[in-house]
Amino acid sequence: MKRILLIVALLVLTVPLLASALGPQIEELSVDSRQPAPVYSTNALEADKMYLLEASGTYTFGSGGRIADAEWYREPTWKEGRWDKTRSDWDPYGVLDLLVDPDQGGAINPDWGDFNPDHVYTMCYQGQGRPVSFVISDWWHTGNTMMGDNYGSLDVKIFELGCVEAWLPPIVNADFELQDGTTLPIKFRLCEPGDFSADILVTIVTPESGSIQLTPTYDADENHYIVVFHTRNYDLTEGNYEVIVTRGGCELDSYPFYLAPKASRGNSGRK
């Protein structure tokens, strides 16, 4: 039940594996604003893993000091501090945006988020079992690009967030039922060993679309994470719930369960 959150140059820079709170950095790319050819990562991004793409920097386009980053742009005649979001009504693929996988039968034009004065943006990306690619869209898809008057590049860093390798007992069956008033130990193992609990969040989504956020701890001996959900601490209603594990703001996996009234038969599979 993974949700893909989507979800986002000619020079490719390979760097040593760097440790980060976002996960290990596996690669860094430079996307040239003058080049219509997509830039590919050297590494194939594994299909069962989630990655974080970090885009940064600015480039100039046109003439007279017009500036853009991965999502926002500025005209030199505007008052100080004004930046506007690149306009999708100009072009469905986005003009001036940093596109992801432009050569895979339909480019991903991510919403890189609110304006950041440091010009650093991130997006979650589900690996596709192949390299990921990038290009700056200056009317790119038309084949009649206007990149010749651009200058500069955007940097893209790729961080590996991993995946949930397994959910552990008592969550083992697809129709798991929890009785209200009881305690549920939520245990799971990531596909990479190590303590990343500072970056991981467990969210329980309620039937009313509310959420309860819990921070897990890491059991080094068992190489798994655990967070204890005390249902008696919350005013809960009967219905379908979901446990979601995120890292760096990106969903790694989710698991559903049903919360039954206190008079029900306890924790088990539903019949």
N, C-alpha and C positions, 0 to 999 in steps of 0.2 A: 504493500500500500504506500509506496513511495510517491510523493508529489514532487514533480519537477518544478521547481521555482525558477520559474524562470522569472518559477519561473519561473551575463554576456556576455607593410614595410619590407623592405627587402633585407633588412639587417636583423638577424636572429641572434640574441645573446644567450648563451647557455651559462648558467652559474652553478656553483656548488650548492648542494642541498643546504638550505638555511633554516634554522629553527625559528618559529614564530608563534605568537599566541593564536594566529589564524591557522596554524598547521604548517608543515614543512613547505617552504617555497621550492618548487621543482623547476621553475623556468622563468625567464624574463625576456620579453620581446620589445622591439621598437617598431612602431607602426608609422611609416613615413606618410605625411599628408599629401605628398606629390605623386605617390605610386598607386595606380589602380589595381595592381596585382595583390591578392590577399597574402598575408603573412601567416605561416603555419608554425605551430609549436613543434619542437623536435620530438617531444614525447607524445605518444598516444595516451589519451586520458581514459582510464579504465571505465567500462560501462557500468559497473556496480558501485562506483564511488562518486562522491560529491566533491566539487572543487569550488574555490572562491577566486574570481577574477578581479584584480584590482587595476583600474585604469587611472593614470595620472598625467599631469602636464597640460600644456596648451600649445596651439599652433596658430599661425596667422593665415587668413584667407583673403582673397581679393586684394584690394589696395587700400592704402590709407590707415593701416593699423587696426584692421578688423581681427578679432581674436575669438577662438573657440576652444572648448575642452571636449571631453567625451560626450557631454549632454547639453551644455549651455554655450551661448555666444554673446559677444558684445560689439556694438558699433562705436566707432570713435567719437561720434557726435552726441552720444548719450551722456547723461549726467553721471558723475562719479558714483561707482558702486552698482550701477544697473547692469544686470545680466539677464537675458531672456532664454527660455527653453527653446531648443531648436524645434522648428514648426513642422509637425507631421502633415499639415494641410498643404505644404509645399510639395511633398513627395511622400508616398506611403512608406518608403524605406528610410525616410529621414534625411534631411540635408545637414551636413556637418557632423552627424552622429558617428560614434564608433560602433560599427556593426560587428556581430559575432556570427561565424559560420556563413559568410555571404555566398559561398559556392556550394551549399548543400541543399539546393532546391527551394530556397526561401530563407533569406537572411533573418537572423534574430536582431531586431532593433530594440535593445533593452531600454527600459526607463532606468537610467543610471542614478536617479534620485534627485533630491533637493540640491540646490546650488551649494557647493562647498568652496569657500574662498581659497582653500589650499589646492583645489582642483584634483581631489582624490576621490574616486568612486569605486564601489564594489558591486558585484552581482554573483548570485549562486549559479552554478553550471553543473548539470549532470553529465558525467563522462559518457561519450558515445562510442568508445572502443576505437577511436581514431584521433589524429591530431585536431586541435581546435584552431580556427583561423579568424583573422581580423582584417578589417579595412575601414578607412575613414570614408564616409559617404559624402562626397561633394558632387551630387548628382551621379553617383557611381554606377547605378544599375542601368542608366540609359545608354551606356557605351560612349556617350559624348560628355566625358567628365570635364570639370572645370578646375582640375587639380594643378594646372600649370602655374598658377599664380599663388599657390600655397607655399608655406615655409614652416619647417619644424616637424615634430613628431610627437606621438603619445606613447608612453610606456605602459606595458601590461605585465603584471606579475601574476603567476599562477600558483595558488596554494592548494595543497591536497588536504581536504577535510576528512576523507575516508568514508566509512559506512558502518551501519550496525550489522555485524556478522551474525549475531544470534540473540534472540530473546530467550531468557532463561526462566525456569520454573519459579513461581507458579503460572506465569503467562506462557502457555505452551499450545493451547488449542485456539482455533480461529473463532470460536463462539464462547469465549471466556466470560463468566458471569461473576460479579463481585457483589457481596451483600453489604448494604448500607450499615454503617456502624462498626464494620470490621477494618482491619489494616491490610494493606496490600504492599508487599515488598516488590518494587519494580526493579528487575535486574536485567542487564543486557551487556553484551560484549562487542567491542568495536573490532574492526578488521585489522587495526594496528595496535600492538600492545603499548602500554604506557599510561601515565596519569595525565589526562587532559581535562580533568574535572572542572578546572577554572574556566574553561571555554565552553563547557557543555551545559545545556539547560534542558530540563524535562518539563514539558507543558501538558497539563491535562485539560482537554477541551470538553466543556459541558454541553448538554443538549440545548441550552439557551445561548450557545456560542460565547459563553464566558470562558475564562481560563484560570487555571491555578498553576503557578510556576514554582518548580522545586529544583534545588541544586543537588546533584548526585555526589557521592563519595566513591573513591576508587579502592577496590580491594586488590592489592598487588599480588597476594598469594593465589587468588582465584582468577586474576586478570579479568575482572568484570566491574561494572559500575552498579551502584545500588542507591535507590532513594525510596524512602518509606512514605506511603500515602495513607494518612490516618483519616478515614472518611468521617469519623465522629467530630473532627475539627471544623467541618464545613457544613453549611446548610445545602444539601444536595437533593436533587429530584431524581426519580426513577427515569431511566432512559439510556440511550447510547452515548458512550464517552469514547475519547480517543487519547492515547498517550503519544506524544510527539517528542522525539529527540532531535535537538538542533545543536549545531556547532558553528560559531562565528555567524549566527543569524540564519544559517542554511539548514533545512530539514534533512536529516540523515535517514530517518525511517519513522513509521508510526504503527501503532497497534490499537485495535478497537477492543472495547469491552462493554458489557452491559451492567448497569448498576440496578440491582433489584432491591425492593423494600426490605426493611429489617426482618420481616416475618418470613422471608424467602428461605431457601434451603442452603444458602451459603455459597462458597466459592467453588465453582465447577463449570463444566460445559453446559450450555443451554440445550434443552431438549425441544 
